[in-house]
Amino acid sequence: MDPYVVVRSINGEHFTQEITSGRHRLFSDKLESFGGADKGPGPYGYLLAALGS
């Protein structure tokens, strides 16, 4: 496992974040009803997944 994680904003998106961990690429976003584009789980979804893994 690579010892780094990079999180960056996506231009033109209000809440979408691109998360890179080694060779893996994920997206985090808010639901459309909260102003996001729903392109991926929200921060709490990732937090709960991390706790469960």
DRENKEGU-83581 format. One record per residue (C-alpha): x, y, z negated; chain; residue in three letters. Coordinates in nm, 4 decimals. Last residue first. Example, Ala and Ser with C-alpha at 12.3 -4.5 7.8 and 13.67 -1.06 7.14 Angstrom:
[node [1.3670; -0.1060; -0.7140]; 'A'; 'SER'] [node [1.2300; -0.4500; -0.7800]; 'A'; 'ALA'] 
END
This chain:
[node [-1.3443; -0.2538; -0.6956]; 'A'; 'SER'] [node [-1.6433; -0.1334; -0.8955]; 'A'; 'GLY'] [node [-1.4807; 0.1827; -1.0268]; 'A'; 'LEU'] [node [-1.3586; 0.2712; -0.6795]; 'A'; 'ALA'] [node [-1.7038; 0.2126; -0.5301]; 'A'; 'ALA'] [node [-1.8601; 0.4347; -0.7978]; 'A'; 'LEU'] [node [-1.6128; 0.7128; -0.7204]; 'A'; 'LEU'] [node [-1.6646; 0.6729; -0.3461]; 'A'; 'TYR'] [node [-2.0409; 0.7093; -0.3863]; 'A'; 'GLY'] [node [-1.9875; 1.0021; -0.6223]; 'A'; 'TYR'] [node [-1.7831; 1.1826; -0.3571]; 'A'; 'PRO'] [node [-2.0509; 1.1380; -0.0916]; 'A'; 'GLY'] [node [-2.0624; 0.8456; 0.1471]; 'A'; 'PRO'] [node [-2.0035; 0.9151; 0.5138]; 'A'; 'GLY'] [node [-2.1084; 1.1271; 0.8100]; 'A'; 'LYS'] [node [-2.4217; 1.2548; 0.6298]; 'A'; 'ASP'] [node [-2.4014; 1.5958; 0.8066]; 'A'; 'ALA'] [node [-2.4103; 1.8045; 0.4904]; 'A'; 'GLY'] [node [-2.6539; 2.0681; 0.3692]; 'A'; 'GLY'] [node [-2.8029; 1.8827; 0.0704]; 'A'; 'PHE'] [node [-3.0913; 1.7256; 0.2681]; 'A'; 'SER'] [node [-2.8344; 1.6277; 0.5315]; 'A'; 'GLU'] [node [-2.6587; 1.4112; 0.2722]; 'A'; 'LEU'] [node [-2.3114; 1.5165; 0.1648]; 'A'; 'LYS'] [node [-1.9890; 1.4029; 0.3255]; 'A'; 'ASP'] [node [-1.6864; 1.1799; 0.2840]; 'A'; 'SER'] [node [-1.5008; 1.0268; 0.5758]; 'A'; 'PHE'] [node [-1.2520; 0.7419; 0.5804]; 'A'; 'LEU'] [node [-0.9303; 0.6610; 0.7658]; 'A'; 'ARG'] [node [-0.7089; 0.3659; 0.6739]; 'A'; 'HIS'] [node [-0.3471; 0.3369; 0.7916]; 'A'; 'ARG'] [node [-0.2052; 0.4598; 0.4603]; 'A'; 'GLY'] [node [-0.4900; 0.6357; 0.2841]; 'A'; 'SER'] [node [-0.6426; 0.9077; 0.4994]; 'A'; 'THR'] [node [-0.9546; 1.0904; 0.3828]; 'A'; 'ILE'] [node [-1.1365; 1.3219; 0.6217]; 'A'; 'GLU'] [node [-1.3749; 1.5583; 0.4437]; 'A'; 'GLN'] [node [-1.7184; 1.6725; 0.5628]; 'A'; 'THR'] [node [-1.8856; 1.9347; 0.3413]; 'A'; 'PHE'] [node [-1.9506; 2.2430; 0.5549]; 'A'; 'HIS'] [node [-1.8288; 2.1198; 0.8916]; 'A'; 'GLU'] [node [-1.6883; 2.3588; 1.1531]; 'A'; 'GLY'] [node [-1.3292; 2.2528; 1.0956]; 'A'; 'ASN'] [node [-1.2995; 1.9213; 0.9087]; 'A'; 'ILE'] [node [-1.1494; 1.9540; 0.5618]; 'A'; 'SER'] [node [-0.8515; 1.7469; 0.4546]; 'A'; 'ARG'] [node [-0.7788; 1.4686; 0.2077]; 'A'; 'VAL'] [node [-0.4450; 1.2862; 0.2188]; 'A'; 'VAL'] [node [-0.3758; 0.9793; 0.0035]; 'A'; 'VAL'] [node [-0.0262; 0.8612; -0.0759]; 'A'; 'TYR'] [node [0.1594; 0.5659; -0.2235]; 'A'; 'PRO'] [node [0.1267; 0.3447; 0.0850]; 'A'; 'ASP'] [node [0.0000; 0.0000; 0.0000]; 'A'; 'MET'] 
END
